[in-house]
Amino acid sequence: MFNFFYFLLLFHLLQAQAQALTSPADVSALKAFKSSIKPSSIPSWSCLASWDFAADPCAVPRRTHFICGVSCSPDATRVTQITLDPVGYSGQLTPLISRLTQLTTLDLSDNYFFGPIPSSISSLRNLQTLTLKSNSFSGSIPDSLTTLKSLESLDLSHNSMSGNLPKNLNSLSSLRRLDLSYNKLTGFLPKLPFNLLELALRGNSLSGYISKSAFDGLNQLEVVELSVNSFSGTLGAWFFLLPSLQQVDLANNSLTGVEISKPAGGNSDLVAVNLGFNKIAGNVPSNFAGYPMLSSLSLRYNRLRGAIPLGYSKKKTLRRLFLDGNFLIGIPPAEFFAGDTAVTGSLGDNCLRGCPGNSELCSPRQKSNAICKQAYGGKLRS
Ligand SMILES: *[C@@H]1O[C@H](CO)[C@@H](O)[C@H](O)[C@H]1NC(C)=O
């Protein structure tokens, strides 16, 4: 008798699970999400094509309906992830996305979404990953986005976002990875989220100084990609002392100077630095040689003068060195051309003497005497 009762109960529970009961707010949000995408951009074999609301979105098993693109909570009541396939869906992101309050991942990468990122996205309190890369989103980054305390990864790269970076960007206290590269962002760097590991803002029109206050307390920052912008001024000595720094790309900006001190206690994880295509004047900074892991250094196409620091040629970790396109003088250290040297790169297009023409390091050839003399006010000895 009892056994039969339990059997019935179990049967009903299982059946309820199979039918599932996705919360009505989530179902209506999914419907709104799908209906703001142009039907003609939904291939018949795609994830979105399988979103047929005759069935419950979270019901398992999913053999015919909601086959992919959406995940639910274990009790099948709430939508927790939307990860679309990159098939060229075109449409807007509906503001009603805000109803999916248990969403932890929204990934619409490599499609043709356009229009603004709705500011109602700030209702997604549990959102950890927001990836809208390689679409056609435009407008400014909504300020409200900075209230998403759970957000760990934000990737809006390769869109047409414009305007300034949100002033309160540093309120994103869980953010580890920020990629806003290849947009049309302007203005200065605000104070950055202090838990960042990776900062990528390549290919925008950001300007002003790379200021210490923006990077204050970023003790975990490992990767900084700010190339192809309009940053100017002198990069202060504090920058390369950020304690976790590994890779830095500041190429193609308008920096005019760089200050570098030796790493604190001789410890640094810095591996790669690219400062090429700026307007950096002065001598080649010899202190780079004091960074124990440094393996790739580019200072190409700047306005550097003087001799190549001897420390560079004695640095065993250095594998790639680009100093071409400056006004360097003197004779390059012989170590660079020793038979077993592993350094590749270029010392070409400078004012060096005795750079062995048979070494790849010496290509392209040096600047003409006339240009070099002019650069040194006629005082260049040759
Ligand atoms: C940097 O600038 C140089 C010179 O203008 C250009 O040839 C190069 O393509 C630029 N690099 C990038 C990544 O835009």
The ligand as an ORCA input file, in Angstrom:
! r2SCAN-3c Opt
* xyz 0 1
  C      50.831     50.855    -36.509
  O      51.267     51.953    -37.301
  C      52.046     51.573    -38.437
  C      52.548     52.839    -39.085
  O      51.544     53.768    -39.283
  C      51.197     50.720    -39.376
  O      51.969     50.305    -40.478
  C      50.704     49.509    -38.614
  O      49.823     48.761    -39.422
  C      49.959     49.930    -37.341
  N      49.634     48.749    -36.590
  C      48.391     48.469    -36.282
  C      48.199     47.233    -35.470
  O      47.445     49.160    -36.590
*
